[in-house]
Amino acid sequence: MCIADGSERTILASVHSASDANGDLCIEGIAEDITERKAAEEALIHARQEAERANQAKSQFLSSMSHELRTPLNAILGFSQLMELEDPHNQHLKYIREIRNAGTHLLALINEVLDLARIESGRIDLKLEPVEIGPIIEECVSLVQTQADKLGVQLVQTGVADKVLHTDRVRFKQVMLNLISNAVKYNRKGGTVHIDTRASSDNPGYLRILVADTGNGIATHKMAELFQPFNRLDATNSGIEGTGIGLSITRQIVELMSGTVGAGSELGVGSTFWVELPVE
């Protein structure tokens, strides 16, 4: 609707039949000026579209950049391994191993960023099937055993035998490896990591898998930030390697597999992280 000053207004009109005082048929109507409401709706739609475009651009950038970084990094790792095989002097061998270790760590970080980009862009493939979790958890424990031995951390499993979930085997292993590795990494020397299972009390037909550590714990006011990407809470200056991506990826993968993830912690006592997934 155009008014006298040349501006346009949006009018919402509604009419219905009625009877006047004499009982004759007439029409009643209501006209409402909704210009401001319409403008607010359009601004919201525009902002959402811009946010979606920005998120898509970010995911594409992360994906392409991760691929580009992997190519020269694989060359660095390959040549460092070849140099090791040439039986260099002890001092040179030490340098070469430092290069390889740093390169391996950087490659793991790049893979995490690539995983995050895949998930956010919806390009992650899942194969949901019956999966016995005992052998997978055993594999994860074996992979972190060397790290645990260096810190004197004891790894204990109970209640995982003969449990079968409806999940993706590869992604379930990724989730458990991340949780168990974190439980070792952020533990105290001589501490314990306890892996256990129990039926979910909130979701019938779901199994809860718990990974408890005896580390320093997390402050209550920090818990809400726990699963945010790139947020390492107070570990940034601790000297412990990491990016803060792992827990964010874990949560998104678990949710894609129709599960939930959570955590509880007490300062000075330790933390317990858990995932719930459907039983097969």
Phi and psi in degrees as GROMACS dihedral restraints (atoms count N, CA, C in turn):
[ dihedral_restraints ]
;  ai    aj    ak    al  type     phi  dphi    fc
    3     4     5     6     1   -99.7    20    10
    4     5     6     7     1   130.1    20    10
    6     7     8     9     1  -105.7    20    10
    7     8     9    10     1  -179.0    20    10
    9    10    11    12     1   -59.3    20    10
   10    11    12    13     1   -35.7    20    10
   12    13    14    15     1   -82.7    20    10
   13    14    15    16     1     6.1    20    10
   15    16    17    18     1    91.5    20    10
   16    17    18    19     1    -8.7    20    10
   18    19    20    21     1   -79.8    20    10
   19    20    21    22     1   162.0    20    10
   21    22    23    24     1  -110.7    20    10
   22    23    24    25     1   141.5    20    10
   24    25    26    27     1  -124.2    20    10
   25    26    27    28     1   150.3    20    10
   27    28    29    30     1  -101.7    20    10
   28    29    30    31     1   123.1    20    10
   30    31    32    33     1  -116.1    20    10
   31    32    33    34     1   130.4    20    10
   33    34    35    36     1  -101.2    20    10
   34    35    36    37     1   118.0    20    10
   36    37    38    39     1  -116.8    20    10
   37    38    39    40     1   139.1    20    10
   39    40    41    42     1  -137.5    20    10
   40    41    42    43     1   138.6    20    10
   42    43    44    45     1  -130.4    20    10
   43    44    45    46     1   156.7    20    10
   45    46    47    48     1  -154.0    20    10
   46    47    48    49     1   158.4    20    10
   48    49    50    51     1   -77.4    20    10
   49    50    51    52     1   148.9    20    10
   51    52    53    54     1  -153.4    20    10
   52    53    54    55     1   178.2    20    10
   54    55    56    57     1  -120.8    20    10
   55    56    57    58     1   138.4    20    10
   57    58    59    60     1   -83.6    20    10
   58    59    60    61     1  -172.7    20    10
   60    61    62    63     1   -62.6    20    10
   61    62    63    64     1   -25.9    20    10
   63    64    65    66     1   -90.5    20    10
   64    65    66    67     1     0.7    20    10
   66    67    68    69     1    85.5    20    10
   67    68    69    70     1     6.3    20    10
   69    70    71    72     1   -81.2    20    10
   70    71    72    73     1   149.8    20    10
   72    73    74    75     1   -71.2    20    10
   73    74    75    76     1   133.8    20    10
   75    76    77    78     1  -145.7    20    10
   76    77    78    79     1   178.8    20    10
   78    79    80    81     1  -121.3    20    10
   79    80    81    82     1   131.5    20    10
   81    82    83    84     1  -110.6    20    10
   82    83    84    85     1   146.4    20    10
   84    85    86    87     1  -143.6    20    10
   85    86    87    88     1   159.0    20    10
   87    88    89    90     1  -128.3    20    10
   88    89    90    91     1   131.5    20    10
   90    91    92    93     1  -117.9    20    10
   91    92    93    94     1   128.2    20    10
   93    94    95    96     1  -127.4    20    10
   94    95    96    97     1   132.1    20    10
   96    97    98    99     1   -81.9    20    10
   97    98    99   100     1   111.3    20    10
   99   100   101   102     1  -115.5    20    10
  100   101   102   103     1    26.2    20    10
  102   103   104   105     1   -57.1    20    10
  103   104   105   106     1   -48.9    20    10
  105   106   107   108     1   -65.1    20    10
  106   107   108   109     1   -40.1    20    10
  108   109   110   111     1   -64.7    20    10
  109   110   111   112     1   -41.0    20    10
  111   112   113   114     1   -64.5    20    10
  112   113   114   115     1   -40.7    20    10
  114   115   116   117     1   -64.3    20    10
  115   116   117   118     1   -40.1    20    10
  117   118   119   120     1   -65.4    20    10
  118   119   120   121     1   -40.5    20    10
  120   121   122   123     1   -62.5    20    10
  121   122   123   124     1   -44.2    20    10
  123   124   125   126     1   -66.3    20    10
  124   125   126   127     1   -37.4    20    10
  126   127   128   129     1   -64.7    20    10
  127   128   129   130     1   -37.9    20    10
  129   130   131   132     1   -67.4    20    10
  130   131   132   133     1   -42.9    20    10
  132   133   134   135     1   -61.7    20    10
  133   134   135   136     1   -43.8    20    10
  135   136   137   138     1   -63.0    20    10
  136   137   138   139     1   -42.5    20    10
  138   139   140   141     1   -64.6    20    10
  139   140   141   142     1   -39.1    20    10
  141   142   143   144     1   -66.2    20    10
  142   143   144   145     1   -41.9    20    10
  144   145   146   147     1   -62.1    20    10
  145   146   147   148     1   -41.3    20    10
  147   148   149   150     1   -64.8    20    10
  148   149   150   151     1   -40.4    20    10
  150   151   152   153     1   -64.9    20    10
  151   152   153   154     1   -40.5    20    10
  153   154   155   156     1   -65.1    20    10
  154   155   156   157     1   -40.9    20    10
  156   157   158   159     1   -64.9    20    10
  157   158   159   160     1   -41.0    20    10
  159   160   161   162     1   -65.0    20    10
  160   161   162   163     1   -41.5    20    10
  162   163   164   165     1   -65.3    20    10
  163   164   165   166     1   -40.6    20    10
  165   166   167   168     1   -64.9    20    10
  166   167   168   169     1   -41.5    20    10
  168   169   170   171     1   -63.8    20    10
  169   170   171   172     1   -39.0    20    10
  171   172   173   174     1   -64.4    20    10
  172   173   174   175     1   -44.2    20    10
  174   175   176   177     1   -63.9    20    10
  175   176   177   178     1   -41.4    20    10
  177   178   179   180     1   -64.3    20    10
  178   179   180   181     1   -40.7    20    10
  180   181   182   183     1   -63.5    20    10
  181   182   183   184     1   -47.6    20    10
  183   184   185   186     1   -59.9    20    10
  184   185   186   187     1   -42.1    20    10
  186   187   188   189     1   -64.7    20    10
  187   188   189   190     1   -51.4    20    10
  189   190   191   192     1   -65.9    20    10
  190   191   192   193     1   -41.0    20    10
  192   193   194   195     1   -65.4    20    10
  193   194   195   196     1   -39.9    20    10
  195   196   197   198     1   -61.4    20    10
  196   197   198   199     1   -43.5    20    10
  198   199   200   201     1   -62.9    20    10
  199   200   201   202     1   -42.4    20    10
  201   202   203   204     1   -64.9    20    10
  202   203   204   205     1   -36.7    20    10
  204   205   206   207     1   -73.0    20    10
  205   206   207   208     1   -30.9    20    10
  207   208   209   210     1   -65.9    20    10
  208   209   210   211     1   -34.8    20    10
  210   211   212   213     1   -61.5    20    10
  211   212   213   214     1   -55.7    20    10
  213   214   215   216     1   -67.7    20    10
  214   215   216   217     1   -29.7    20    10
  216   217   218   219     1   -67.8    20    10
  217   218   219   220     1   -39.4    20    10
  219   220   221   222     1   -62.0    20    10
  220   221   222   223     1   -35.4    20    10
  222   223   224   225     1   -65.5    20    10
  223   224   225   226     1   -42.2    20    10
  225   226   227   228     1   -60.7    20    10
  226   227   228   229     1   -46.0    20    10
  228   229   230   231     1   -64.2    20    10
  229   230   231   232     1   -42.2    20    10
  231   232   233   234     1   -63.0    20    10
  232   233   234   235     1   -45.6    20    10
  234   235   236   237     1   -71.4    20    10
  235   236   237   238     1   -32.6    20    10
  237   238   239   240     1   -66.1    20    10
  238   239   240   241     1   -36.3    20    10
  240   241   242   243     1   -67.4    20    10
  241   242   243   244     1   -38.1    20    10
  243   244   245   246     1   -65.4    20    10
  244   245   246   247     1   -39.1    20    10
  246   247   248   249     1   -65.5    20    10
  247   248   249   250     1   -34.6    20    10
  249   250   251   252     1   -62.1    20    10
  250   251   252   253     1   -37.9    20    10
  252   253   254   255     1   -70.7    20    10
  253   254   255   256     1   -16.0    20    10
  255   256   257   258     1   -85.0    20    10
  256   257   258   259     1     9.5    20    10
  258   259   260   261     1    55.3    20    10
  259   260   261   262     1    61.4    20    10
  261   262   263   264     1   -74.3    20    10
  262   263   264   265     1   171.9    20    10
  264   265   266   267     1   -63.7    20    10
  265   266   267   268     1   157.6    20    10
  267   268   269   270     1   -54.6    20    10
  268   269   270   271     1   -43.5    20    10
  270   271   272   273     1   -66.1    20    10
  271   272   273   274     1   -42.1    20    10
  273   274   275   276     1   -66.0    20    10
  274   275   276   277     1   -37.6    20    10
  276   277   278   279     1   -61.6    20    10
  277   278   279   280     1   -38.6    20    10
  279   280   281   282     1   -61.6    20    10
  280   281   282   283     1   -44.1    20    10
  282   283   284   285     1   -63.4    20    10
  283   284   285   286     1   -42.6    20    10
  285   286   287   288     1   -63.1    20    10
  286   287   288   289     1   -41.3    20    10
  288   289   290   291     1   -67.3    20    10
  289   290   291   292     1   -34.3    20    10
  291   292   293   294     1   -64.2    20    10
  292   293   294   295     1   -41.3    20    10
  294   295   296   297     1   -61.6    20    10
  295   296   297   298     1   -45.5    20    10
  297   298   299   300     1   -66.0    20    10
  298   299   300   301     1   -43.2    20    10
  300   301   302   303     1   -63.7    20    10
  301   302   303   304     1   -43.1    20    10
  303   304   305   306     1   -64.6    20    10
  304   305   306   307     1   -40.4    20    10
  306   307   308   309     1   -64.9    20    10
  307   308   309   310     1   -40.2    20    10
  309   310   311   312     1   -64.5    20    10
  310   311   312   313     1   -41.1    20    10
  312   313   314   315     1   -64.4    20    10
  313   314   315   316     1   -43.3    20    10
  315   316   317   318     1   -64.0    20    10
  316   317   318   319     1   -38.1    20    10
  318   319   320   321     1   -64.0    20    10
  319   320   321   322     1   -38.6    20    10
  321   322   323   324     1   -63.8    20    10
  322   323   324   325     1   -39.8    20    10
  324   325   326   327     1   -65.6    20    10
  325   326   327   328     1   -42.2    20    10
  327   328   329   330     1   -62.5    20    10
  328   329   330   331     1   -40.9    20    10
  330   331   332   333     1   -62.8    20    10
  331   332   333   334     1   -36.1    20    10
  333   334   335   336     1   -65.3    20    10
  334   335   336   337     1   -44.3    20    10
  336   337   338   339     1   -62.7    20    10
  337   338   339   340     1   -40.1    20    10
  339   340   341   342     1   -64.8    20    10
  340   341   342   343     1   -39.4    20    10
  342   343   344   345     1   -62.2    20    10
  343   344   345   346     1   -44.5    20    10
  345   346   347   348     1   -60.8    20    10
  346   347   348   349     1   -41.9    20    10
  348   349   350   351     1   -64.5    20    10
  349   350   351   352     1   -40.5    20    10
  351   352   353   354     1   -62.6    20    10
  352   353   354   355     1   -45.5    20    10
  354   355   356   357     1   -64.0    20    10
  355   356   357   358     1   -47.1    20    10
  357   358   359   360     1   -66.8    20    10
  358   359   360   361     1   -27.6    20    10
  360   361   362   363     1   -91.8    20    10
  361   362   363   364     1     1.5    20    10
  363   364   365   366     1    74.2    20    10
  364   365   366   367     1    24.5    20    10
  366   367   368   369     1  -107.4    20    10
  367   368   369   370     1    30.0    20    10
  369   370   371   372     1   -99.4    20    10
  370   371   372   373     1   130.5    20    10
  372   373   374   375     1   -97.9    20    10
  373   374   375   376     1   133.2    20    10
  375   376   377   378     1  -121.8    20    10
  376   377   378   379     1   138.8    20    10
  378   379   380   381     1  -119.7    20    10
  379   380   381   382     1    95.7    20    10
  381   382   383   384     1   -82.0    20    10
  382   383   384   385     1   125.5    20    10
  384   385   386   387     1  -157.0    20    10
  385   386   387   388     1   169.5    20    10
  387   388   389   390     1   -66.3    20    10
  388   389   390   391     1   126.6    20    10
  390   391   392   393     1  -131.8    20    10
  391   392   393   394     1   121.4    20    10
  393   394   395   396     1   -79.8    20    10
  394   395   396   397     1   121.1    20    10
  396   397   398   399     1   -84.5    20    10
  397   398   399   400     1   -20.2    20    10
  399   400   401   402     1   -55.7    20    10
  400   401   402   403     1   -54.7    20    10
  402   403   404   405     1   -62.1    20    10
  403   404   405   406     1   -34.2    20    10
  405   406   407   408     1   -68.1    20    10
  406   407   408   409     1   -44.2    20    10
  408   409   410   411     1   -63.8    20    10
  409   410   411   412     1   -36.1    20    10
  411   412   413   414     1   -62.0    20    10
  412   413   414   415     1   -41.1    20    10
  414   415   416   417     1   -61.4    20    10
  415   416   417   418     1   -44.1    20    10
  417   418   419   420     1   -62.6    20    10
  418   419   420   421     1   -41.7    20    10
  420   421   422   423     1   -62.2    20    10
  421   422   423   424     1   -41.5    20    10
  423   424   425   426     1   -62.5    20    10
  424   425   426   427     1   -37.8    20    10
  426   427   428   429     1   -68.5    20    10
  427   428   429   430     1   -29.8    20    10
  429   430   431   432     1  -101.5    20    10
  430   431   432   433     1     2.6    20    10
  432   433   434   435     1   -61.1    20    10
  433   434   435   436     1   -42.3    20    10
  435   436   437   438     1   -61.0    20    10
  436   437   438   439     1   -44.1    20    10
  438   439   440   441     1   -62.2    20    10
  439   440   441   442     1   -40.8    20    10
  441   442   443   444     1   -66.0    20    10
  442   443   444   445     1   -40.3    20    10
  444   445   446   447     1   -62.9    20    10
  445   446   447   448     1   -37.1    20    10
  447   448   449   450     1   -62.4    20    10
  448   449   450   451     1   -32.9    20    10
  450   451   452   453     1   -97.1    20    10
  451   452   453   454     1    -3.4    20    10
  453   454   455   456     1    69.0    20    10
  454   455   456   457     1    27.6    20    10
  456   457   458   459     1   -89.3    20    10
  457   458   459   460     1   131.5    20    10
  459   460   461   462     1   -92.9    20    10
  460   461   462   463     1   133.7    20    10
  462   463   464   465     1  -105.7    20    10
  463   464   465   466     1   122.6    20    10
  465   466   467   468     1  -124.1    20    10
  466   467   468   469     1   133.7    20    10
  468   469   470   471     1  -120.0    20    10
  469   470   471   472     1   136.9    20    10
  471   472   473   474     1  -144.3    20    10
  472   473   474   475     1   144.0    20    10
  474   475   476   477     1    73.2    20    10
  475   476   477   478     1    15.7    20    10
  477   478   479   480     1   -98.7    20    10
  478   479   480   481     1   -14.5    20    10
  480   481   482   483     1   -67.7    20    10
  481   482   483   484     1   141.0    20    10
  483   484   485   486     1    64.2    20    10
  484   485   486   487     1    17.0    20    10
  486   487   488   489     1   -92.7    20    10
  487   488   489   490     1   129.1    20    10
  489   490   491   492     1  -122.5    20    10
  490   491   492   493     1   126.5    20    10
  492   493   494   495     1  -112.7    20    10
  493   494   495   496     1   159.6    20    10
  495   496   497   498     1   -97.6    20    10
  496   497   498   499     1    95.8    20    10
  498   499   500   501     1  -155.1    20    10
  499   500   501   502     1  -179.2    20    10
  501   502   503   504     1   -95.8    20    10
  502   503   504   505     1   122.5    20    10
  504   505   506   507     1   -58.9    20    10
  505   506   507   508     1   -49.6    20    10
  507   508   509   510     1   -65.1    20    10
  508   509   510   511     1   -45.6    20    10
  510   511   512   513     1   -72.0    20    10
  511   512   513   514     1   -32.4    20    10
  513   514   515   516     1   -63.7    20    10
  514   515   516   517     1   -41.7    20    10
  516   517   518   519     1   -62.8    20    10
  517   518   519   520     1   -40.6    20    10
  519   520   521   522     1   -60.6    20    10
  520   521   522   523     1   -43.3    20    10
  522   523   524   525     1   -63.4    20    10
  523   524   525   526     1   -50.0    20    10
  525   526   527   528     1   -67.1    20    10
  526   527   528   529     1   -38.0    20    10
  528   529   530   531     1   -63.5    20    10
  529   530   531   532     1   -38.7    20    10
  531   532   533   534     1   -66.0    20    10
  532   533   534   535     1   -45.9    20    10
  534   535   536   537     1   -66.2    20    10
  535   536   537   538     1   -43.2    20    10
  537   538   539   540     1   -69.5    20    10
  538   539   540   541     1   -41.2    20    10
  540   541   542   543     1   -61.6    20    10
  541   542   543   544     1   -43.3    20    10
  543   544   545   546     1   -62.3    20    10
  544   545   546   547     1   -40.6    20    10
  546   547   548   549     1   -62.6    20    10
  547   548   549   550     1   -32.9    20    10
  549   550   551   552     1   -76.8    20    10
  550   551   552   553     1   -47.5    20    10
  552   553   554   555     1   -61.3    20    10
  553   554   555   556     1   -39.7    20    10
  555   556   557   558     1  -100.3    20    10
  556   557   558   559     1    18.6    20    10
  558   559   560   561     1   -86.3    20    10
  559   560   561   562     1   174.7    20    10
  561   562   563   564     1   -96.1    20    10
  562   563   564   565     1   160.0    20    10
  564   565   566   567     1   -62.5    20    10
  565   566   567   568     1   132.3    20    10
  567   568   569   570     1    78.5    20    10
  568   569   570   571     1    12.9    20    10
  570   571   572   573     1   -81.9    20    10
  571   572   573   574     1  -169.1    20    10
  573   574   575   576     1  -135.1    20    10
  574   575   576   577     1   144.3    20    10
  576   577   578   579     1  -118.5    20    10
  577   578   579   580     1   123.4    20    10
  579   580   581   582     1  -115.5    20    10
  580   581   582   583     1   120.6    20    10
  582   583   584   585     1  -106.2    20    10
  583   584   585   586     1   124.8    20    10
  585   586   587   588     1  -144.0    20    10
  586   587   588   589     1   165.6    20    10
  588   589   590   591     1  -134.9    20    10
  589   590   591   592     1   155.8    20    10
  591   592   593   594     1  -159.7    20    10
  592   593   594   595     1   157.2    20    10
  594   595   596   597     1   -65.7    20    10
  595   596   597   598     1   139.4    20    10
  597   598   599   600     1   -66.7    20    10
  598   599   600   601     1   135.5    20    10
  600   601   602   603     1   -86.3    20    10
  601   602   603   604     1   -16.7    20    10
  603   604   605   606     1   -99.4    20    10
  604   605   606   607     1   -32.4    20    10
  606   607   608   609     1  -124.0    20    10
  607   608   609   610     1    99.2    20    10
  609   610   611   612     1   -58.1    20    10
  610   611   612   613     1   138.9    20    10
  612   613   614   615     1    86.2    20    10
  613   614   615   616     1     5.9    20    10
  615   616   617   618     1  -115.3    20    10
  616   617   618   619     1   150.0    20    10
  618   619   620   621     1  -111.2    20    10
  619   620   621   622     1   133.8    20    10
  621   622   623   624     1   -98.8    20    10
  622   623   624   625     1   127.1    20    10
  624   625   626   627     1  -109.4    20    10
  625   626   627   628     1   123.0    20    10
  627   628   629   630     1  -112.0    20    10
  628   629   630   631     1   138.5    20    10
  630   631   632   633     1  -124.3    20    10
  631   632   633   634     1   106.8    20    10
  633   634   635   636     1  -108.6    20    10
  634   635   636   637     1   137.7    20    10
  636   637   638   639     1  -121.5    20    10
  637   638   639   640     1   171.4    20    10
  639   640   641   642     1  -117.1    20    10
  640   641   642   643     1    39.4    20    10
  642   643   644   645     1   -81.0    20    10
  643   644   645   646     1  -159.8    20    10
  645   646   647   648     1   -74.4    20    10
  646   647   648   649     1   -18.4    20    10
  648   649   650   651     1    83.2    20    10
  649   650   651   652     1   173.7    20    10
  651   652   653   654     1  -125.9    20    10
  652   653   654   655     1   135.6    20    10
  654   655   656   657     1   -63.6    20    10
  655   656   657   658     1   145.4    20    10
  657   658   659   660     1   -56.8    20    10
  658   659   660   661     1   -41.3    20    10
  660   661   662   663     1   -72.3    20    10
  661   662   663   664     1    -9.4    20    10
  663   664   665   666     1   -94.5    20    10
  664   665   666   667     1   -12.9    20    10
  666   667   668   669     1   -61.4    20    10
  667   668   669   670     1   -34.6    20    10
  669   670   671   672     1   -65.6    20    10
  670   671   672   673     1   -21.0    20    10
  672   673   674   675     1   -93.1    20    10
  673   674   675   676     1    -1.2    20    10
  675   676   677   678     1   -59.2    20    10
  676   677   678   679     1   -41.6    20    10
  678   679   680   681     1  -100.5    20    10
  679   680   681   682     1    16.1    20    10
  681   682   683   684     1   -79.9    20    10
  682   683   684   685     1   136.6    20    10
  684   685   686   687     1   -65.2    20    10
  685   686   687   688     1   142.8    20    10
  687   688   689   690     1    66.2    20    10
  688   689   690   691     1    13.1    20    10
  690   691   692   693     1  -105.3    20    10
  691   692   693   694     1   111.3    20    10
  693   694   695   696     1  -102.2    20    10
  694   695   696   697     1    13.1    20    10
  696   697   698   699     1    53.8    20    10
  697   698   699   700     1  -120.8    20    10
  699   700   701   702     1   -96.2    20    10
  700   701   702   703     1     9.9    20    10
  702   703   704   705     1   -90.2    20    10
  703   704   705   706     1    -3.2    20    10
  705   706   707   708     1   -57.1    20    10
  706   707   708   709     1   -42.9    20    10
  708   709   710   711     1  -105.2    20    10
  709   710   711   712     1    22.4    20    10
  711   712   713   714     1   -87.3    20    10
  712   713   714   715     1   -11.6    20    10
  714   715   716   717     1    85.3    20    10
  715   716   717   718     1    -3.4    20    10
  717   718   719   720     1   -86.3    20    10
  718   719   720   721     1   129.1    20    10
  720   721   722   723     1   -69.9    20    10
  721   722   723   724     1   147.7    20    10
  723   724   725   726     1   158.9    20    10
  724   725   726   727     1   168.0    20    10
  726   727   728   729     1  -119.2    20    10
  727   728   729   730     1   -16.8    20    10
  729   730   731   732     1    84.4    20    10
  730   731   732   733     1    11.1    20    10
  732   733   734   735     1   -91.5    20    10
  733   734   735   736     1   -29.9    20    10
  735   736   737   738     1   -54.3    20    10
  736   737   738   739     1   -47.2    20    10
  738   739   740   741     1   -69.8    20    10
  739   740   741   742     1   -34.0    20    10
  741   742   743   744     1   -63.7    20    10
  742   743   744   745     1   -44.0    20    10
  744   745   746   747     1   -63.9    20    10
  745   746   747   748     1   -42.6    20    10
  747   748   749   750     1   -57.0    20    10
  748   749   750   751     1   -48.7    20    10
  750   751   752   753     1   -60.6    20    10
  751   752   753   754     1   -45.3    20    10
  753   754   755   756     1   -66.9    20    10
  754   755   756   757     1   -38.8    20    10
  756   757   758   759     1   -65.3    20    10
  757   758   759   760     1   -45.8    20    10
  759   760   761   762     1   -60.9    20    10
  760   761   762   763     1   -42.5    20    10
  762   763   764   765     1   -66.3    20    10
  763   764   765   766     1   -35.3    20    10
  765   766   767   768     1   -65.4    20    10
  766   767   768   769     1   -25.8    20    10
  768   769   770   771     1   -94.5    20    10
  769   770   771   772     1    21.5    20    10
  771   772   773   774     1    65.2    20    10
  772   773   774   775     1    29.6    20    10
  774   775   776   777     1  -116.9    20    10
  775   776   777   778     1  -176.6    20    10
  777   778   779   780     1  -132.9    20    10
  778   779   780   781     1   159.5    20    10
  780   781   782   783     1  -139.1    20    10
  781   782   783   784     1   148.9    20    10
  783   784   785   786     1  -161.6    20    10
  784   785   786   787     1  -179.3    20    10
  786   787   788   789     1  -156.4    20    10
  787   788   789   790     1   155.8    20    10
  789   790   791   792     1  -138.9    20    10
  790   791   792   793     1   150.7    20    10
  792   793   794   795     1  -154.3    20    10
  793   794   795   796     1   156.0    20    10
  795   796   797   798     1  -139.7    20    10
  796   797   798   799     1   125.2    20    10
  798   799   800   801     1   -57.7    20    10
  799   800   801   802     1   132.3    20    10
  801   802   803   804     1    81.4    20    10
  802   803   804   805     1    -7.4    20    10
  804   805   806   807     1  -113.7    20    10
  805   806   807   808     1   -46.1    20    10
  807   808   809   810     1   141.6    20    10
  808   809   810   811     1  -176.7    20    10
  810   811   812   813     1  -131.1    20    10
  811   812   813   814     1   152.4    20    10
  813   814   815   816     1  -128.8    20    10
  814   815   816   817     1   120.6    20    10
  816   817   818   819     1  -105.9    20    10
  817   818   819   820     1   142.7    20    10
  819   820   821   822     1  -141.0    20    10
  820   821   822   823     1   152.4    20    10
  822   823   824   825     1  -128.4    20    10
  823   824   825   826     1   145.5    20    10
  825   826   827   828     1  -120.3    20    10
  826   827   828   829     1   127.3    20    10
  828   829   830   831     1  -134.1    20    10
  829   830   831   832     1   154.2    20    10
  831   832   833   834     1   -68.7    20    10
  832   833   834   835     1   139.4    20    10
  834   835   836   837     1   -77.1    20    10
  835   836   837   838     1   141.4    20    10
